[in-house]
Amino acid sequence: MDKLKNECIIQLKNLLQGKEFTLIHQGEYEGLQYTTNGIMYNPWNPDELLFKIQVKYDSVSEVVNVQTLGLSESSFTFKIKQPKRAAILLLQYLEILDQEFIECIHQFIIENESFTCNALQNMDPTQKIQFINSLIEALLSQDLPVLDLPSILLEDVFTEFQVIEQINQQQPRGYGAKMGI
């Protein structure tokens, strides 16, 4: 099994040679609302959209909306009412979004490498999951693939529009303030 794993890793590294999964940023202002998109295309087929993330921030209502489509799909909206909780929630969401995205990209890569895909067909479901996880771990340990994580785009938006600063500057109110939350 180690020999098969090593051969799959070699094939995957060859497939990824010189390829990057880059988020192309596009932003637009509309009054007090800012929308930014990150779009990622398949590096082997530039016409195929793999992933899109859209972030909308309304500075008046202090509402942030995040939607993703493609390999990983999600929708998340929050309003900055309780600043510290909003910051914690945002950080947790970014962590989940990045992890889901990494898993989806790796799955996509493994499914598109013929030698590895053929090797997986002969495995039972448990072996398959363990083998895929070991391949993903091996790729990650070699910083492969080269990719932009969705959280980078979100952090850029929140930094540019000082969302984090607004969260940190607001004083906690109500019961949470007494609890130090």
Backbone as ProteinMPNN parsed JSONL, in Angstrom:
{"seq_chain_A": "MDKLKNECIIQLKNLLQGKEFTLIHQGEYEGLQYTTNGIMYNPWNPDELLFKIQVKYDSVSEVVNVQTLGLSESSFTFKIKQPKRAAILLLQYLEILDQEFIECIHQFIIENESFTCNALQNMDPTQKIQFINSLIEALLSQDLPVLDLPSILLEDVFTEFQVIEQINQQQPRGYGAKMGI", "coords_chain_A": {"N_chain_A": [[0.824, -1.195, 0.0], [2.023, 1.205, 0.676], [3.752, 1.598, -1.449], [1.957, 2.036, -3.55], [0.73, 4.356, -2.581], [2.932, 6.125, -2.616], [3.436, 6.211, -5.379], [1.046, 7.36, -6.265], [1.257, 9.867, -5.043], [3.464, 10.9, -6.406], [2.361, 11.055, -8.984], [0.284, 12.894, -8.511], [1.776, 15.138, -7.711], [3.111, 15.636, -10.104], [0.92, 16.293, -11.704], [0.154, 18.675, -10.489], [2.281, 20.298, -10.936], [3.48, 23.467, -11.586], [0.939, 24.552, -11.534], [-1.602, 26.673, -10.209], [-4.103, 27.526, -7.863], [-5.831, 30.154, -7.99], [-7.492, 32.939, -6.579], [-9.283, 35.287, -8.245], [-9.652, 38.622, -7.767], [-12.364, 40.888, -7.621], [-13.824, 43.974, -7.154], [-16.434, 46.253, -6.153], [-17.897, 49.416, -5.543], [-20.909, 50.64, -4.205], [-22.469, 53.191, -3.349], [-22.8, 53.165, 0.054], [-22.267, 50.561, 0.264], [-20.249, 47.726, -0.237], [-19.115, 45.375, -2.531], [-17.384, 42.426, -3.109], [-15.809, 40.003, -5.133], [-14.407, 36.795, -5.35], [-13.006, 34.78, -7.675], [-12.366, 31.58, -8.901], [-10.797, 29.671, -11.307], [-10.579, 26.527, -13.06], [-7.363, 25.282, -13.24], [-6.527, 23.608, -15.295], [-8.471, 23.787, -17.165], [-9.321, 26.628, -18.183], [-11.818, 27.808, -18.708], [-13.645, 26.739, -17.022], [-15.428, 27.337, -14.155], [-14.465, 26.976, -10.869], [-14.866, 27.829, -8.26], [-16.552, 30.353, -6.447], [-16.657, 33.219, -4.5], [-18.564, 35.567, -2.785], [-18.641, 38.629, -1.184], [-20.468, 40.855, 0.677], [-20.63, 44.0, 2.114], [-22.312, 46.191, 4.133], [-21.955, 49.307, 5.207], [-23.609, 51.002, 6.653], [-25.765, 49.558, 7.848], [-24.181, 47.719, 9.049], [-23.948, 45.062, 8.263], [-22.76, 41.975, 7.168], [-22.483, 39.833, 4.45], [-21.796, 36.675, 3.206], [-21.291, 34.542, 0.524], [-20.757, 31.423, -1.043], [-20.05, 29.538, -3.975], [-19.877, 26.658, -6.107], [-17.233, 24.364, -5.827], [-17.397, 24.333, -3.058], [-20.164, 25.166, -1.206], [-21.88, 27.726, 0.448], [-23.601, 29.94, 2.731], [-23.585, 32.882, 4.592], [-24.523, 35.233, 6.947], [-24.148, 38.056, 8.981], [-24.716, 40.427, 11.595], [-23.231, 43.165, 13.164], [-23.749, 43.247, 16.277], [-23.148, 42.455, 18.88], [-20.092, 43.025, 19.573], [-17.661, 41.51, 20.38], [-18.538, 38.862, 20.309], [-19.333, 38.738, 17.652], [-16.86, 38.978, 16.375], [-15.591, 36.619, 17.221], [-17.334, 34.724, 16.126], [-17.009, 35.324, 13.395], [-14.288, 34.639, 13.017], [-14.391, 31.886, 13.559], [-16.072, 31.07, 11.486], [-14.467, 31.689, 9.238], [-12.39, 29.862, 9.61], [-13.741, 27.398, 9.33], [-14.713, 27.683, 6.704], [-12.295, 27.826, 5.215], [-11.203, 25.273, 5.793], [-13.156, 23.523, 4.704], [-12.967, 24.319, 2.047], [-10.293, 23.613, 1.407], [-10.456, 20.815, 1.659], [-12.301, 20.255, -0.406], [-10.914, 21.143, -2.7], [-8.712, 19.395, -2.687], [-10.059, 16.939, -2.995], [-11.132, 17.36, -5.545], [-8.75, 17.511, -7.056], [-7.651, 14.928, -6.668], [-9.661, 13.36, -7.824], [-9.305, 14.058, -10.449], [-6.924, 13.042, -11.317], [-5.792, 10.473, -13.142], [-4.358, 8.001, -12.599], [-4.405, 7.837, -9.78], [-7.15, 7.931, -9.353], [-7.951, 5.522, -10.562], [-6.629, 3.729, -8.849], [-8.079, 4.088, -6.524], [-10.534, 2.96, -7.138], [-10.435, 0.245, -6.672], [-10.622, -0.107, -3.977], [-12.157, -0.704, -0.755], [-14.801, 1.188, 0.882], [-13.847, 2.161, 3.437], [-11.044, 1.824, 3.285], [-10.589, 3.481, 1.12], [-11.259, 6.071, 2.086], [-9.328, 6.339, 4.112], [-7.011, 6.169, 2.552], [-7.285, 8.365, 0.811], [-7.218, 10.427, 2.731], [-4.592, 10.097, 3.645], [-3.193, 10.765, 1.325], [-3.951, 13.438, 0.999], [-2.857, 14.514, 3.335], [-0.139, 14.081, 2.789], [0.198, 15.744, 0.535], [-0.408, 18.25, 1.656], [1.684, 18.456, 3.499], [3.71, 19.053, 1.82], [3.11, 21.512, 0.966], [1.208, 21.608, -1.099], [-1.773, 21.781, -2.981], [-0.7, 24.882, -4.587], [-2.507, 27.518, -3.503], [-5.053, 30.047, -3.11], [-6.698, 30.897, -0.193], [-10.144, 31.218, 0.74], [-10.548, 32.849, 3.008], [-8.617, 34.802, 2.894], [-9.535, 36.69, 1.083], [-11.809, 37.59, 2.478], [-10.621, 38.647, 4.779], [-9.197, 40.739, 3.62], [-11.31, 42.402, 2.771], [-12.559, 42.986, 5.227], [-10.488, 44.251, 6.552], [-9.988, 46.439, 4.871], [-12.375, 47.858, 5.112], [-12.457, 48.276, 7.764], [-13.84, 46.61, 9.535], [-13.094, 44.815, 11.563], [-11.776, 46.581, 13.293], [-13.962, 48.194, 13.975], [-15.49, 46.332, 15.349], [-13.781, 45.79, 17.493], [-13.592, 48.317, 18.693], [-16.134, 48.997, 19.578], [-18.068, 49.131, 22.53], [-18.926, 46.487, 24.709], [-22.298, 45.623, 25.481], [-25.069, 45.271, 27.761], [-25.925, 42.099, 29.282], [-23.753, 40.491, 28.505], [-21.584, 42.269, 28.766], [-21.257, 42.492, 31.489], [-20.439, 39.966, 32.043], [-18.031, 39.872, 30.8], [-17.79, 39.053, 28.191]], "CA_chain_A": [[0.0, 0.0, 0.0], [2.916, 2.364, 0.69], [4.264, 1.791, -2.811], [0.856, 2.636, -4.295], [0.593, 5.729, -2.085], [4.063, 6.91, -3.139], [3.225, 6.427, -6.811], [-0.045, 8.333, -6.386], [1.791, 11.184, -4.673], [4.289, 11.335, -7.542], [1.442, 11.428, -10.065], [-0.407, 14.118, -8.094], [2.753, 16.227, -7.773], [3.308, 15.93, -11.533], [-0.291, 16.968, -12.163], [0.11, 20.013, -9.901], [3.486, 21.045, -11.322], [3.249, 24.724, -12.284], [-0.472, 24.95, -11.464], [-2.016, 27.394, -9.013], [-5.529, 27.782, -7.696], [-5.794, 31.563, -7.616], [-8.74, 33.689, -6.528], [-9.207, 36.559, -8.955], [-10.453, 39.575, -6.994], [-13.099, 41.952, -8.3], [-14.602, 44.7, -6.156], [-17.175, 47.421, -6.629], [-18.571, 50.233, -4.533], [-22.239, 51.117, -4.573], [-22.86, 54.004, -2.2], [-22.173, 52.741, 1.295], [-22.156, 49.108, 0.221], [-19.12, 47.239, -1.001], [-19.215, 43.967, -2.909], [-16.174, 41.895, -3.717], [-15.909, 38.613, -5.566], [-13.206, 36.021, -5.623], [-13.388, 33.752, -8.635], [-11.284, 30.641, -9.166], [-11.035, 28.816, -12.462], [-9.831, 25.286, -13.138], [-6.085, 25.575, -13.9], [-6.377, 22.768, -16.483], [-9.52, 24.194, -18.087], [-9.579, 28.002, -17.726], [-13.209, 28.222, -18.904], [-14.469, 26.093, -16.0], [-15.451, 27.984, -12.854], [-14.401, 26.017, -9.766], [-15.295, 28.375, -6.978], [-16.809, 31.791, -6.413], [-17.057, 33.736, -3.199], [-19.024, 36.952, -2.863], [-18.755, 39.252, 0.129], [-21.116, 42.169, 0.663], [-20.56, 44.688, 3.403], [-23.079, 47.427, 4.18], [-21.382, 50.036, 6.332], [-24.658, 51.666, 7.433], [-26.441, 48.572, 8.697], [-23.124, 46.88, 9.617], [-24.264, 43.68, 7.924], [-21.836, 41.303, 6.266], [-23.059, 38.643, 3.837], [-20.799, 35.899, 2.477], [-21.854, 33.396, -0.193], [-19.818, 30.687, -1.877], [-20.634, 28.631, -4.966], [-18.901, 25.82, -6.8], [-16.772, 23.189, -5.088], [-17.888, 24.456, -1.689], [-21.276, 26.11, -1.229], [-22.342, 28.153, 1.768], [-24.128, 31.299, 2.851], [-23.413, 33.311, 5.971], [-24.808, 36.652, 7.146], [-24.185, 38.457, 10.374], [-24.774, 41.855, 11.901], [-22.365, 43.45, 14.296], [-24.529, 43.751, 17.412], [-22.316, 42.198, 20.057], [-18.809, 43.051, 18.883], [-16.72, 40.419, 20.65], [-19.14, 37.623, 19.802], [-19.274, 38.809, 16.188], [-15.474, 38.698, 15.978], [-15.361, 35.187, 17.449], [-18.122, 34.029, 15.111], [-16.345, 35.541, 12.114], [-13.063, 33.838, 12.977], [-14.789, 30.483, 13.455], [-16.573, 30.847, 10.134], [-13.326, 31.682, 8.32], [-11.686, 28.602, 9.808], [-14.575, 26.347, 8.73], [-14.73, 27.921, 5.26], [-10.996, 27.419, 4.67], [-11.061, 23.818, 5.902], [-14.053, 22.938, 3.703], [-12.396, 24.638, 0.74], [-9.09, 22.778, 1.226], [-10.911, 19.439, 1.428], [-12.934, 20.196, -1.723], [-9.855, 21.266, -3.725], [-7.971, 18.134, -2.719], [-10.94, 15.935, -3.596], [-11.171, 17.678, -6.973], [-7.454, 17.136, -7.64], [-7.535, 13.466, -6.643], [-10.61, 12.821, -8.801], [-8.867, 14.411, -11.798], [-5.652, 12.395, -11.638], [-6.29, 9.164, -13.574], [-3.72, 6.878, -11.9], [-4.933, 7.821, -8.417], [-8.574, 7.605, -9.449], [-8.023, 4.078, -10.823], [-6.202, 3.026, -7.633], [-9.154, 4.185, -5.543], [-11.677, 2.141, -7.541], [-10.284, -1.118, -6.167], [-10.611, -0.099, -2.513], [-13.452, -0.62, -0.078], [-15.031, 2.572, 1.337], [-12.991, 2.539, 4.563], [-9.685, 1.962, 2.743], [-10.605, 4.639, 0.234], [-11.223, 7.271, 2.922], [-8.003, 6.392, 4.751], [-6.013, 6.409, 1.513], [-7.455, 9.769, 0.393], [-6.716, 11.26, 3.824], [-3.12, 10.032, 3.668], [-2.725, 11.529, 0.172], [-4.151, 14.856, 1.324], [-1.842, 14.854, 4.345], [1.157, 14.138, 2.102], [0.221, 16.954, -0.287], [-0.34, 19.405, 2.559], [3.023, 18.531, 4.094], [4.596, 19.597, 0.779], [2.486, 22.78, 0.571], [0.524, 21.452, -2.375], [-1.467, 22.641, -4.118], [-0.569, 26.314, -4.344], [-3.868, 28.038, -3.625], [-5.518, 31.155, -2.282], [-7.819, 30.508, 0.651], [-11.226, 32.212, 0.759], [-10.446, 33.786, 4.137], [-7.753, 35.913, 2.507], [-10.422, 37.682, 0.482], [-12.639, 38.152, 3.528], [-9.782, 39.475, 5.632], [-8.925, 41.963, 2.865], [-12.508, 43.249, 2.816], [-12.785, 43.459, 6.584], [-9.415, 45.186, 6.865], [-10.207, 47.652, 4.091], [-13.529, 48.6, 5.629], [-12.249, 48.418, 9.204], [-14.869, 45.879, 10.274], [-12.484, 44.289, 12.784], [-11.571, 47.733, 14.175], [-15.275, 48.584, 14.488], [-15.869, 45.325, 16.343], [-12.934, 45.96, 18.673], [-13.8, 49.622, 19.317], [-17.447, 49.096, 20.217], [-18.108, 48.646, 23.903], [-19.978, 45.491, 24.921], [-23.48, 46.108, 26.186], [-25.979, 44.279, 28.344], [-25.486, 41.018, 30.147], [-22.427, 40.058, 28.087], [-20.589, 43.206, 29.277], [-21.025, 42.141, 32.882], [-19.758, 38.677, 32.058], [-16.739, 40.008, 30.142], [-17.846, 38.308, 26.929]], "C_chain_A": [[0.87, 1.262, 0.0], [3.469, 2.659, -0.695], [3.2, 2.481, -3.681], [0.67, 4.102, -3.885], [1.703, 6.614, -2.649], [3.904, 7.203, -4.626], [2.104, 7.442, -7.05], [0.444, 9.74, -6.066], [2.657, 11.736, -5.801], [3.398, 11.812, -8.686], [0.713, 12.74, -9.749], [0.537, 15.321, -8.152], [3.028, 16.626, -9.221], [2.12, 16.702, -12.101], [-0.318, 18.428, -11.706], [1.294, 20.895, -10.296], [3.121, 22.298, -12.124], [1.809, 25.219, -12.255], [-0.756, 25.65, -10.14], [-3.525, 27.579, -9.028], [-5.641, 29.193, -7.109], [-7.191, 32.165, -7.615], [-8.516, 35.03, -7.213], [-10.175, 37.508, -8.258], [-11.1, 40.604, -7.901], [-13.939, 42.651, -7.238], [-15.32, 45.881, -6.771], [-17.872, 48.107, -5.455], [-19.922, 50.643, -5.074], [-22.766, 51.9, -3.379], [-22.087, 53.583, -0.973], [-22.04, 51.223, 1.384], [-20.99, 48.717, -0.686], [-19.34, 45.76, -1.275], [-17.893, 43.556, -3.528], [-16.401, 40.427, -4.042], [-14.517, 38.032, -5.69], [-13.641, 34.882, -6.522], [-12.163, 32.888, -8.921], [-11.685, 29.744, -10.325], [-10.156, 27.576, -12.374], [-8.514, 25.555, -13.868], [-5.82, 24.716, -15.147], [-7.411, 23.094, -17.553], [-9.995, 25.592, -17.679], [-11.011, 28.51, -17.937], [-14.139, 27.673, -17.826], [-14.32, 26.799, -14.649], [-15.45, 26.911, -11.768], [-15.053, 26.543, -8.5], [-15.517, 29.871, -7.121], [-17.235, 32.147, -4.995], [-17.447, 35.197, -3.39], [-19.222, 37.461, -1.442], [-19.397, 40.619, -0.064], [-21.029, 42.743, 2.063], [-21.302, 46.001, 3.287], [-22.631, 48.186, 5.416], [-22.426, 50.752, 7.182], [-25.319, 50.674, 8.388], [-25.462, 47.644, 9.411], [-23.418, 45.391, 9.432], [-23.237, 43.171, 6.917], [-22.522, 40.036, 5.764], [-21.982, 37.968, 3.003], [-21.508, 34.721, 1.819], [-20.753, 32.747, -1.02], [-20.587, 29.734, -2.784], [-19.52, 27.8, -5.588], [-18.539, 24.608, -5.969], [-17.272, 23.172, -3.647], [-18.97, 25.52, -1.686], [-21.739, 26.419, 0.187], [-22.898, 29.563, 1.684], [-24.058, 31.677, 4.325], [-23.651, 34.813, 6.046], [-24.76, 36.941, 8.629], [-24.196, 39.971, 10.482], [-23.95, 42.076, 13.161], [-23.2, 44.097, 15.403], [-23.71, 43.616, 18.684], [-20.9, 41.987, 19.535], [-17.88, 41.862, 19.136], [-17.255, 39.084, 20.136], [-19.096, 37.59, 18.279], [-17.872, 38.473, 15.697], [-15.16, 37.211, 16.124], [-16.088, 34.363, 16.391], [-17.468, 34.132, 13.737], [-15.095, 34.67, 11.995], [-13.373, 32.352, 12.853], [-15.29, 30.159, 12.054], [-15.429, 30.785, 9.124], [-12.552, 30.368, 8.407], [-12.444, 27.444, 9.147], [-14.566, 26.467, 7.209], [-13.419, 27.471, 4.616], [-10.828, 25.905, 4.69], [-11.916, 23.106, 4.854], [-13.48, 23.133, 2.297], [-11.177, 23.761, 0.438], [-9.489, 21.34, 0.917], [-11.505, 19.285, 0.033], [-11.901, 20.279, -2.849], [-9.07, 19.966, -3.819], [-8.795, 17.018, -3.348], [-11.001, 16.118, -5.11], [-9.882, 17.225, -7.665], [-7.325, 15.618, -7.74], [-8.453, 12.837, -7.687], [-10.176, 13.093, -10.244], [-7.495, 13.87, -12.169], [-5.969, 10.93, -11.906], [-5.663, 7.984, -12.824], [-4.304, 6.729, -10.495], [-6.4, 7.412, -8.417], [-8.764, 6.097, -9.689], [-7.642, 3.271, -9.585], [-7.33, 3.001, -6.599], [-10.337, 3.275, -5.865], [-11.625, 0.734, -6.966], [-10.326, -1.213, -4.65], [-12.028, -0.097, -1.955], [-13.584, 0.793, 0.506], [-14.111, 3.033, 2.474], [-11.558, 2.754, 4.098], [-9.573, 3.234, 1.902], [-10.479, 5.942, 1.027], [-9.853, 7.429, 3.568], [-6.914, 6.736, 3.74], [-6.08, 7.87, 1.05], [-6.908, 10.705, 1.468], [-5.197, 11.25, 3.89], [-2.52, 10.796, 2.48], [-2.827, 13.033, 0.439], [-3.094, 15.318, 2.327], [-0.457, 14.988, 3.702], [1.271, 15.397, 1.241], [0.352, 18.203, 0.587], [1.051, 19.563, 3.167], [4.047, 19.086, 3.1], [4.05, 20.913, 0.22], [1.864, 22.726, -0.817], [-0.969, 21.267, -2.144], [-1.237, 24.083, -3.671], [-1.961, 26.9, -4.55], [-4.089, 29.23, -2.706], [-6.718, 30.661, -1.486], [-8.881, 31.603, 0.653], [-11.086, 33.245, 1.87], [-9.546, 34.969, 3.819], [-8.594, 37.047, 1.926], [-11.269, 38.367, 1.554], [-11.823, 39.079, 4.429], [-9.437, 40.791, 4.938], [-10.096, 42.927, 2.956], [-12.682, 43.836, 4.214], [-11.702, 44.434, 7.023], [-9.657, 46.514, 6.162], [-11.335, 48.494, 4.664], [-13.564, 48.65, 7.146], [-13.34, 47.736, 10.03], [-14.298, 45.379, 11.6], [-12.266, 45.429, 13.785], [-12.898, 48.187, 14.781], [-15.725, 47.613, 15.581], [-15.083, 45.553, 17.632], [-13.197, 47.274, 19.414], [-15.131, 49.73, 20.043], [-17.379, 48.497, 21.614], [-19.206, 47.597, 24.033], [-21.101, 46.078, 25.78], [-24.197, 44.939, 26.855], [-25.291, 43.245, 29.212], [-24.065, 40.564, 29.815], [-21.321, 40.959, 28.632], [-20.245, 42.87, 30.732], [-20.231, 40.844, 33.01], [-18.362, 38.758, 31.45], [-16.659, 39.252, 28.837], [-17.63, 39.256, 25.783]], "O_chain_A": [[0.502, 2.27, -0.603], [3.637, 3.819, -1.073], [3.51, 3.392, -4.449], [0.478, 4.974, -4.732], [1.441, 7.725, -3.108], [4.201, 8.307, -5.082], [2.209, 8.287, -7.939], [0.078, 10.697, -6.749], [2.583, 12.925, -6.112], [3.657, 12.856, -9.285], [0.55, 13.592, -10.623], [0.142, 16.4, -8.592], [3.162, 17.81, -9.53], [2.289, 17.643, -12.877], [-0.76, 19.308, -12.444], [1.303, 22.094, -10.02], [2.531, 22.207, -13.2], [1.494, 26.22, -12.899], [-0.227, 25.276, -9.093], [-4.135, 27.765, -10.082], [-5.554, 29.389, -5.897], [-7.979, 31.932, -8.531], [-7.657, 35.811, -6.803], [-11.371, 37.232, -8.169], [-10.475, 41.124, -8.825], [-14.683, 42.0, -6.505], [-14.882, 46.442, -7.776], [-18.359, 47.467, -4.523], [-20.064, 50.956, -6.257], [-23.43, 51.343, -2.505], [-20.858, 53.636, -0.958], [-21.738, 50.675, 2.444], [-20.781, 49.299, -1.75], [-19.701, 44.993, -0.383], [-17.35, 44.263, -4.376], [-17.092, 39.71, -3.319], [-13.573, 38.714, -6.091], [-14.537, 34.112, -6.176], [-11.067, 33.399, -9.153], [-12.758, 29.141, -10.328], [-9.124, 27.575, -11.702], [-8.538, 26.013, -15.01], [-4.97, 25.068, -15.965], [-7.247, 22.721, -18.715], [-10.955, 25.727, -16.92], [-11.374, 29.55, -17.387], [-15.291, 28.094, -17.726], [-13.23, 26.851, -14.079], [-16.321, 26.042, -11.745], [-15.706, 25.802, -7.764], [-14.776, 30.565, -7.818], [-18.058, 31.467, -4.381], [-16.755, 35.96, -4.065], [-19.873, 36.823, -0.615], [-18.933, 41.432, -0.863], [-21.312, 42.071, 3.055], [-20.969, 46.835, 2.444], [-22.894, 47.762, 6.542], [-22.147, 51.079, 8.335], [-25.418, 50.926, 9.589], [-25.862, 46.87, 10.28], [-23.169, 44.576, 10.32], [-22.897, 43.852, 5.948], [-23.072, 39.263, 6.548], [-21.329, 38.615, 2.185], [-22.24, 33.985, 2.48], [-19.923, 33.431, -1.62], [-21.63, 29.198, -2.411], [-18.357, 28.205, -5.588], [-19.414, 23.904, -5.465], [-17.538, 22.107, -3.09], [-18.733, 26.65, -2.112], [-21.958, 25.527, 1.006], [-22.693, 30.279, 0.703], [-24.426, 30.889, 5.197], [-23.048, 35.578, 5.294], [-25.27, 36.168, 9.439], [-23.749, 40.688, 9.586], [-23.978, 41.273, 14.094], [-23.341, 45.319, 15.463], [-23.599, 44.56, 19.467], [-20.552, 40.888, 19.104], [-17.368, 41.27, 18.186], [-16.503, 38.275, 19.593], [-18.851, 36.541, 17.683], [-17.717, 37.759, 14.706], [-14.535, 36.616, 15.247], [-15.527, 33.422, 15.829], [-17.385, 33.145, 13.006], [-14.882, 34.033, 10.964], [-12.69, 31.635, 12.121], [-14.973, 29.106, 11.5], [-15.424, 29.92, 8.248], [-12.114, 29.831, 7.39], [-11.838, 26.606, 8.48], [-14.428, 25.466, 6.506], [-13.435, 26.805, 3.581], [-10.362, 25.318, 3.713], [-11.442, 22.184, 4.189], [-13.508, 22.221, 1.47], [-11.051, 23.231, -0.666], [-8.926, 20.716, 0.018], [-11.243, 18.29, -0.643], [-12.009, 19.559, -3.842], [-8.794, 19.487, -4.919], [-8.278, 16.238, -4.147], [-10.929, 15.148, -5.863], [-9.929, 16.623, -8.738], [-6.934, 15.091, -8.781], [-8.062, 11.884, -8.361], [-10.64, 12.418, -11.164], [-6.96, 14.206, -13.225], [-6.375, 10.213, -10.991], [-6.377, 7.054, -12.449], [-4.654, 5.626, -10.075], [-6.833, 6.631, -7.569], [-9.639, 5.476, -9.086], [-8.26, 2.245, -9.299], [-7.509, 2.012, -5.888], [-11.065, 2.865, -4.961], [-12.665, 0.098, -6.791], [-10.09, -2.284, -4.091], [-12.962, 0.422, -2.566], [-12.591, 1.513, 0.613], [-13.649, 4.174, 2.47], [-10.923, 3.743, 4.466], [-8.581, 3.96, 1.974], [-9.682, 6.812, 0.675], [-9.283, 8.52, 3.572], [-6.002, 7.506, 4.041], [-5.049, 8.529, 0.915], [-6.212, 11.67, 1.153], [-4.58, 12.28, 4.162], [-1.459, 11.405, 2.611], [-1.907, 13.795, 0.142], [-2.511, 16.391, 2.174], [0.302, 15.898, 4.032], [2.319, 16.042, 1.219], [1.135, 19.103, 0.282], [1.537, 20.682, 3.33], [5.123, 19.534, 3.496], [4.463, 21.37, -0.846], [1.975, 23.666, -1.603], [-1.36, 20.631, -1.166], [-1.538, 24.454, -2.537], [-2.531, 26.794, -5.636], [-3.422, 29.399, -1.685], [-7.644, 30.074, -2.046], [-8.551, 32.786, 0.577], [-11.468, 34.401, 1.688], [-9.696, 36.034, 4.417], [-8.384, 38.217, 2.245], [-11.426, 39.588, 1.536], [-12.28, 40.162, 4.796], [-9.387, 41.839, 5.583], [-9.91, 44.122, 3.189], [-12.923, 45.033, 4.369], [-11.979, 45.354, 7.792], [-9.547, 47.579, 6.769], [-11.243, 49.722, 4.692], [-14.576, 49.02, 7.742], [-13.718, 48.224, 11.094], [-14.942, 45.505, 12.642], [-12.535, 45.274, 14.976], [-12.957, 48.526, 15.962], [-16.271, 48.023, 16.605], [-15.645, 45.516, 18.727], [-13.041, 47.336, 20.633], [-15.248, 50.471, 21.019], [-16.716, 47.485, 21.842], [-20.307, 47.796, 23.52], [-20.878, 46.903, 26.667], [-23.951, 43.774, 26.542], [-24.231, 43.483, 29.79], [-23.269, 40.284, 30.711], [-20.23, 40.475, 28.933], [-19.088, 42.955, 31.145], [-19.461, 40.653, 33.951], [-17.584, 37.811, 31.57], [-15.573, 38.852, 28.417], [-17.637, 38.837, 24.625]]}, "name": "protein", "num_of_chains": 1, "seq": "MDKLKNECIIQLKNLLQGKEFTLIHQGEYEGLQYTTNGIMYNPWNPDELLFKIQVKYDSVSEVVNVQTLGLSESSFTFKIKQPKRAAILLLQYLEILDQEFIECIHQFIIENESFTCNALQNMDPTQKIQFINSLIEALLSQDLPVLDLPSILLEDVFTEFQVIEQINQQQPRGYGAKMGI"}
